[in-house]
Amino acid sequence: MLFRSESGGNTRGGYIDITSMGTGAGTNLLGTTIYKNTTPQTVSASTSNTVLQSILIPANTFKAGDLIEASYRLKKVGVNNTCAVRLAVNTSLTTAGYTIMATTNFNPANNLYNSVQRVFQVITANNNTESFGSLTLSNTDFTNNTAAVSNLSIDWTVDQYVFTAALPVSSSDSITSTYLLLKRIR
């Protein structure tokens, strides 16, 4: 919330961070909660779809009406071929049966840096999270695009792992996820 203060003819701007409102203890929490993983993880000498960085989201952390802002950065060593990169979610830390939340890639092969930002809206906590086309190759959802909105079936009422995954085409390239950041905005 922006506020203004006038004192002695000077106008100063600043911000107030509202973290709660109401009479119940913690019943109407407002604001942003940040979850992050800054321990770099690398896949090399592989052409398998590999989990890189992850964050465990405890059950009921995200509720209907929440926004989830996700951003992550990857870098590549080698220019031998392309590499698919995904933000995904699953109840276990594996790519088997996972739900893809966002997709991008290192294409052409000489791209060595990939930074992604997406925003998701929790429509219902047990089965509907809305996003820009989850299978559309894009580093951001701040775009005009013909891709349809994705309605992802994610059950936030149970523990979920949100993670980056890379699928290199060449085992001579290595891909490192340098950070994964999730912001819950309520």
Salt bridges, closest charged atoms under 4 A:
ASP66 OD2 - ARG186 NH2 2.75
GLU69 OE2 - LYS183 NZ 3.86
ASP173 OD2 - LYS76 NZ 3.75
